[in-house]
Amino acid sequence: MRLKKLIITSLFLMTGFFYFAQSGVTIVDSIKSNNIMRKFRLYVPNSYTGQAVPLILNLHGYTSNSTQQKQYSNFMPIADTAKFLMVFPDGKAPAGNQYWNAGFGGTENDVLFMSDLIDSLKLFYNIDLNSVYSCGMSNGGIMSYYLACNLPNRIAAIASVTGSMLNSWFSCAPIRPFPVMEIHGTADGTVPYNGDATFAHIDSVVKKWRIHNNCNTAPITFSIPNINTSDNSTAVNYKYIGGTNGASVELFKVTGGSHSWPGSFPVIANTNEDFNASVEIWRFFRQYKLNQFIPNVGVHENSLKNTIKIYPNPVTEKLFVDGVSEIKLKVTDLLGKIVIAESITNTIDVSTLTNGIYFLNINNGTEQNVVKFIKN
């Protein structure tokens, strides 16, 4: 992973269309996935001190990007107090419009990108692999459903705002219960609530996951107080509980609501302001751990880290790696540039490197770890 830009955001920032407060740092970076460089923004709250924390993938909509999604959903104040990391990846734009390939037939492997991104961030941050979630707007919500179907061993729960499932893969069935939240307006003209030839009806999506999770047929219904009478919309929250291993399904049905993120600045007409979608998404996510549904997740996650030993550090000529065999090693500098090519060995000659800080990347075929060392 290559650090390219650090934006310190401890003040109120003007985003171009509204103001928000945050007290963490935003890191702009990229990784290589499927031999393609993929960009993302990572928000790290000041409350992060190295303790194990959740990670939320927050996915932008069609033609949008990570910057706009970060501003629009405005999760930062929640992350600051709840102590989780949030990553805003960027989709690819093969036809000029950035998007997520959630079963649309393109060549981009965005499921692999999300899995690689989780792995890469885990190398540098103490991420609780039982607490990784995905949410998104529109195409980002569709991609979150696609991850539920195709990456259920990494993602604990998903939430979609103005998204849906495609009819072409509506029949998908993860091998485990999967908590799902959908937030959708009945006046959405982009992803219609009632569905169309491409998108499934939202009520059908909710019913599908209710049945999949073995939830109660009758929901707990709560009418959201209409505290903003000028947003031309009202909302009702439906909770389907009692599912296998505690999995539930929730729907926020926004009558009159548009293709918009409730609680955000109303840049789109009929944006519901009676509740905050980001607050509700975190309230939903924090109930769930992946090991509720898949036993022993993460048991081996630190095995490589706990068994390897490198010495000497600082080093002048040869760096030795003990504790593992059949490994691939490579050395990168602070910018992520590979300065020593991969080799299957337990010894690396670093004598020709310029003095400074480097990272030793260790891969044994099933796990990887990164260790910092100093060349003198």
Buried (B, 14 or more C-beta within 10 A) or exposed (E): BBEEEEEEBEEEBEBEEBEBEBBBBBBBBBBEBEEBEBBBBBBBBEBBEEEEBBBBBBBBBBBBBBBBBBBBBBBBBBBBEBBBBBBBBBBBEEEEEBBBBBBBEBEBBBBBBBBBBBBBBBBBBEBBBBBBBBBBBBBBBBBBBBBBBBBBEBBBBBBBBBBBBBBEBBEBEBEBBBBBBBBBBBBBEBBBBEBEEEBBBBBBBBBBBBEBBEBBEEBEEEEBEEEBEEBBBBBBBBBBBBBBBBBBBBBBBBBBBBBBBBBBBBEBEBBBBBBBBBBBBBBBBBEBBBBBBBEEBBEEBBBBBEEBEBEEBEBEEEBEBEEBEEBBBBBBBEEBEEBBEEBEEBEBEBEEBEEEEBBBBBBBEEBBBBBEBEBE
